[in-house]
């Protein structure tokens, strides 16, 4: 699987050694692909994401981003992805523009990032708020800052955790459009979300997680085939998948 | 049904339980040693300074201003929480006792501060007036009475609605307090004192008291005041140990921020972050400037080369211990852990900034002495001690914060 950008192999992981949250998890995200990570609260989505980010060490198995594991080469590993967290994590002391500046500095972005940053500000209608501090932002605006920083980096992998909450409809559309754009340019996206109708329209493949185990995975058509209903929506499949597991 | 009488006790008790824990930590820290050293140093030069004080020195004016400042500044403490806006608001009428307890509590705490301030001022007063201890005890008693009056007035001010400015009211009680304090200190004739006292009481009765009747309690003001005070406490405690409760308050400070970008290291991610945090968040900049100014005063006014040198070294070291609380500022931030950065960047950036800041301070101390004293030896010694202190204070390995 040479065009896999993210490869998770037989990952067992969690917070305590005697109580793993994830059990023997394997998944991958290819180039030109958006993969939806779906699961109930507590299914292990965030834990999976933390492992991928390198914030947690695998107990068993390994994770490769563009061929590197975290322990082999931290910098190379980290450079490959950007992350949009569920709750926006901003620096209280930095203005909006300084967040973009800092991101450019942290990822060592080449010249020309300023034009792209201006474009992003325009797209998310935040040009006028360039010198504002996060303290004055609403939840949606904070989320937009995270999204802009992530897209500014132009990595090969995007890790996105529930991006829609608090965003206005135009913001959601801009975000989705840009996701499709980076996907067509060759990036991979791993997106965790509860908004299944949106996921159904935009994701190429789905991974349904339940109690730390992958219960179903595949494209929409494959999933529909698995539960034997051709016209099933993602909601139907999801409920079916989590119910059938004892 | 909740008991409002016990509610206050529970709230105050909960705060003091946490406070005592922090006091214990403060007591154990090495900073206390530096503070005691500063106190001894201060006390010694205070008495030295009194001996050489010129005749024309306006001692009474200084005492009046300091005492009035302590008395007029009356932060009240209510132990309210944000949820009270929802839960206690309907019961406002039953909370009279709750608020009275808060006022009494605030008075006791500030009475203590007033007494301490007056005791510190006592030698200066004896130097100026030679009035005897008994009279000074009487002065302190009057000051406490003034304090109580100011607490009431402040409480009534807090009833003012947003569209009415408090400035006039604060001005009135400031002037009244200044005058009364001054007359008592200079032992003005009984009639003058009595007249001022009557003016004060009528001020309370005719100007301030109607506010209480006319307007309702302004909950959000009280909450903001509470918040400000508990943050102040936590910020002080944060100088000694890591306080997780500390909320950030951020100020833009455009001018200083752009100056700092040129003056302080600004090339790596951590350098940028530390620099911005230093300028814009909490009180770091305030602490630095305050210590620099006090240090400067010490270096200027303390007589003799040895005193100046010790003062300079002490204040540089003090600044270093205070600024070290900036080090864990970003350690809970997740995004920064995801950046592809070398591991030692954080320590390097922090030490570099600390060295720069302390260096500026040392240079300032040395230059000012050179200009005022025109003494190259003192200048060089302060430079040398400054450099040594900076090196000593910044080579210490930064401690990871307790989790």
Interface residues (C-beta under 8 A of the other chain):
Chain A: X53 X54 X55 X74 X75 X76 X77 X78 X79 X83 X85 X89 X91 X92 X93 X94 X95 X98 X101 X102 X105 X106 X107 X108 X131 X133 X135
Chain B: X248 X250 X252 X268 X269 X272 X273 X276 X277 X279 X280 X281 X330 X333 X334 X335 X337 X338 X339 X340 X341 X342
